[in-house]
Amino acid sequence: MKSRLFVLIVLCICSHTLMGQTENQIQQAEAYHQNQQFLNRYTNSWYWLFGPSNSKPNNDEHPIVNWELEDGGWYTGQGRNSEYSGFGIQYKPKDNAYIFSKWENTSPNGMTLSQSLDYSFLGTYENKEKNGFGITKWSNYKPFTNENYENVIKFIGEYKDGIWNGYGIIYFRNGTYKSGIFIDSVLSKELPKIEVLEALGF
């Protein structure tokens, strides 16, 4: 009897905690929606993607280099003192991946395009993470799956510190989709697809 009571208490505590997390995410999404809809944030997503950091002139142009990397890959683009600094493309043979970006201290920064056999990404990086607008497409043969969603083949929307956060749309392998505001990669407020696209500047 005591063991059953203990299990019941634990379940109640866990359920309450999960409900609290979900409610918190819903409140954050609602606040995000209210705060963002009155802002003229971006006239279109292409400016968001390529600027303003990539639009301003560079008064300190770095020379063009062609480096072979220790892992068998290569880098071609702007660089100085063994660091990628400016626009360039890197090839990584381990992942069979190409990464084009405006590099800063050998890390992707600003507009970035990466392509591999498993997935592709077009969007902005900041502080070594996906931040801002991005489009990620996974292979139909290897869709993305995490603890919240299965068989995701595409995400269009906002990233924050590498995760879905803000307006976004996820597409599934079976042809369906979900759209709205994501908080910590969880769809916390569903919105019509057209409203999300307009919020993203399309």
Steps between C-alpha positions, in 0.01 A plus 500: 500500500781738591682424174184576298453828688862593433464429127180707488673796668795481260266489199307800627821699551632409153168582335483834678856585394437413137177699499687797648766484229238482227301787647817709525581433134145595401528827694837578340359432154198720565721784623728460197202516268362812665834680507611414147186566297521875549864527393613571146786257543603404151376614161595164353684190610774533239626820659477323834703214357770700323514816710567726666831343606562370149389822331738751655832561325808326623786747531747234605486244220687179579702326228371194315657175627484131405574276797508122530370382837636224723186287461541492122260785435570846368409866538492761224417861570610794707735428786791624703737350758354148464146627569202521267411870496247608238311315230613147424406136454615201704478132407488236776557147361383325819145629449534558126385852582557839342461817706494844342490792739632838595745362754625670813784346701453173305132473601196554277360850547222671309352345188584128482426221257590144601434188299556132578342167407270508803385862515544853370473838673462852369487772762695718739758409761605715792725406793570160339130405506199529272340831597235683302324377190580157358376221276609144582418209269565141607527203266184297443715197576620644829237738640553691823355355821523621859303450821216720374466428128567216258574489128555874452641577156498881502496798738452859387519763770692659781792352690645605832827346620461210258141401581157589359380810683247747359281482192542180302354221291598131520422261216472123546585216265130406464423840343347670805633806683462703818543877525512756777738622770765265637649532847806283563419291189142430616202637305341700781247709307349380173433764234385487136782434255437826311532702822832334579635564149399865522670530838816354347495762225376294206 
